[in-house]
Amino acid sequence: MSTYQSPDDLLFAKQLIQAAPKEAAAFLHLKATAERKDGEIPEKYRELISIAVALTTQCSYCIDAHVRSAVKAGASREELAETVFIVAALNAGAAVGHGLMATRLYSEKQAGQPT
């Protein structure tokens, strides 16, 4: 196996949906609702938010789809770049936050306190 993910994997979408039709319908309804164009958040910003989440969850398919949609919605290269670095900063912040917890747990273990 040369790669774990491939654009060709999307060819299996129909099989996946058919194997769990109720769950797939619920997911697709949620996805359509979140991606609607008539919400209070303008489409371009919905797409930039979607890119940010996709970068965080590391979903290659989502990154591809939402970058395409963001371009169509008028997002600039600079807006995309800012989104990337906002995600990087927040992910780094989350690591520091979890690092604080790890430090506390370490200190408790060193002191013999139950966690």
C-alpha contacts under 8 A as a table, 3 or more apart, distances in Angstrom:
res1	aa1	res2	aa2	distance
1	M	4	Y	7.26
3	T	6	S	6.86
5	Q	9	D	6.83
6	S	9	D	5.43
6	S	10	L	7.96
7	P	10	L	5.90
7	P	61	Y	7.69
8	D	11	L	5.59
8	D	12	F	7.99
9	D	12	F	5.68
9	D	13	A	7.63
10	L	13	A	5.36
11	L	14	K	7.20
12	F	15	Q	5.31
12	F	16	L	6.30
13	A	16	L	5.12
13	A	17	I	6.15
14	K	17	I	5.16
14	K	18	Q	6.08
15	Q	18	Q	5.13
15	Q	19	A	6.14
16	L	19	A	5.18
16	L	20	A	6.65
17	I	20	A	5.47
17	I	21	P	5.34
17	I	24	A	5.39
17	I	25	A	7.98
18	Q	21	P	5.26
20	A	23	E	5.58
20	A	24	A	5.96
21	P	24	A	5.00
21	P	25	A	5.96
22	K	25	A	5.13
22	K	26	A	6.28
23	E	26	A	5.15
23	E	27	F	6.17
24	A	27	F	5.04
24	A	28	L	6.00
25	A	28	L	5.13
25	A	29	H	6.03
26	A	29	H	5.14
26	A	30	L	6.22
27	F	30	L	5.16
27	F	31	K	6.07
28	L	31	K	4.94
28	L	32	A	6.02
29	H	32	A	5.12
29	H	33	T	6.08
30	L	33	T	5.08
30	L	34	A	6.11
31	K	34	A	5.18
31	K	35	E	6.09
32	A	35	E	5.10
32	A	36	R	5.94
33	T	36	R	5.31
35	E	43	E	7.87
35	E	46	R	7.10
36	R	39	G	6.42
36	R	43	E	7.78
37	K	42	P	7.17
37	K	43	E	5.67
38	D	42	P	7.89
39	G	42	P	6.82
41	I	45	Y	6.47
41	I	46	R	6.30
42	P	45	Y	5.50
42	P	46	R	6.28
43	E	46	R	4.97
43	E	47	E	6.20
43	E	70	A	7.98
43	E	73	A	6.33
44	K	47	E	5.19
44	K	48	L	6.31
44	K	70	A	5.71
44	K	73	A	4.98
44	K	74	G	6.38
44	K	75	A	5.97
45	Y	48	L	4.94
45	Y	49	I	6.04
46	R	49	I	5.12
46	R	50	S	6.06
47	E	50	S	4.84
47	E	51	I	6.09
47	E	66	H	5.73
47	E	67	V	7.38
47	E	69	S	6.56
47	E	70	A	5.16
47	E	73	A	7.90
48	L	51	I	5.00
48	L	52	A	6.22
48	L	66	H	7.67
48	L	67	V	8.00
48	L	70	A	6.56
48	L	75	A	7.76
48	L	79	E	7.90
48	L	80	L	7.02
48	L	83	T	6.77
49	I	52	A	5.03
49	I	53	V	6.30
50	S	53	V	5.15
50	S	54	A	6.02
50	S	62	C	7.90
50	S	66	H	6.40
51	I	54	A	4.94
51	I	55	L	6.03
51	I	62	C	7.36
51	I	63	I	5.72
51	I	66	H	5.80
51	I	67	V	6.68
51	I	83	T	7.70
52	A	55	L	5.18
52	A	56	T	6.30
52	A	83	T	6.22
52	A	84	V	6.82
52	A	87	V	5.92
53	V	56	T	5.00
53	V	57	T	6.09
54	A	57	T	5.09
54	A	58	Q	5.52
54	A	59	C	5.26
54	A	60	S	7.45
54	A	62	C	5.65
54	A	63	I	5.48
55	L	58	Q	4.82
55	L	59	C	6.74
55	L	63	I	6.69
55	L	84	V	7.64
55	L	87	V	7.23
56	T	87	V	6.85
56	T	91	N	7.33
58	Q	63	I	7.88
59	C	62	C	5.26
59	C	63	I	6.20
60	S	63	I	5.10
60	S	64	D	6.21
61	Y	64	D	5.18
61	Y	65	A	6.16
62	C	65	A	5.12
62	C	66	H	5.88
63	I	66	H	5.38
63	I	67	V	5.90
64	D	67	V	5.40
64	D	68	R	6.29
65	A	68	R	5.30
65	A	69	S	6.28
66	H	69	S	4.85
66	H	70	A	5.83
67	V	70	A	4.96
67	V	71	V	6.17
68	R	71	V	5.30
68	R	72	K	6.42
69	S	72	K	5.04
69	S	73	A	6.08
70	A	73	A	4.90
70	A	74	G	6.27
70	A	75	A	5.27
71	V	74	G	5.19
71	V	75	A	5.21
71	V	76	S	7.11
72	K	75	A	7.48
75	A	79	E	6.22
75	A	80	L	7.05
76	S	79	E	5.11
76	S	80	L	6.36
77	R	80	L	5.09
77	R	81	A	6.13
78	E	81	A	4.95
78	E	82	E	6.14
79	E	82	E	5.13
79	E	83	T	6.13
80	L	83	T	5.01
80	L	84	V	6.25
81	A	84	V	5.08
81	A	85	F	6.44
82	E	85	F	5.22
82	E	86	I	6.06
83	T	86	I	5.10
83	T	87	V	6.20
84	V	87	V	5.25
84	V	88	A	6.25
85	F	88	A	4.79
85	F	89	A	6.08
86	I	89	A	5.17
86	I	90	L	6.18
87	V	90	L	5.16
87	V	91	N	5.98
88	A	91	N	5.21
88	A	92	A	6.10
89	A	92	A	5.07
89	A	93	G	6.08
90	L	93	G	4.83
90	L	94	A	6.14
91	N	94	A	5.02
91	N	95	A	6.34
92	A	95	A	5.05
92	A	96	V	6.37
93	G	96	V	5.05
93	G	97	G	6.15
94	A	97	G	4.93
94	A	98	H	6.12
95	A	98	H	5.14
95	A	99	G	5.87
96	V	99	G	4.68
96	V	100	L	6.22
97	G	100	L	5.17
97	G	101	M	6.69
98	H	101	M	5.01
98	H	102	A	6.17
99	G	102	A	4.87
99	G	103	T	6.05
100	L	103	T	5.03
100	L	104	R	6.26
101	M	104	R	5.06
101	M	105	L	6.16
102	A	105	L	5.05
102	A	106	Y	6.01
103	T	106	Y	5.04
103	T	107	S	6.12
104	R	107	S	5.06
104	R	108	E	6.14
105	L	108	E	5.04
105	L	109	K	6.14
105	L	115	T	7.02
106	Y	109	K	5.10
106	Y	110	Q	6.09
107	S	110	Q	5.03
107	S	111	A	6.12
108	E	111	A	5.08
108	E	112	G	6.06
108	E	113	Q	4.95
108	E	114	P	6.96
108	E	115	T	6.94
109	K	112	G	4.93
109	K	113	Q	5.79
109	K	114	P	7.12
109	K	115	T	7.63
110	Q	113	Q	7.64
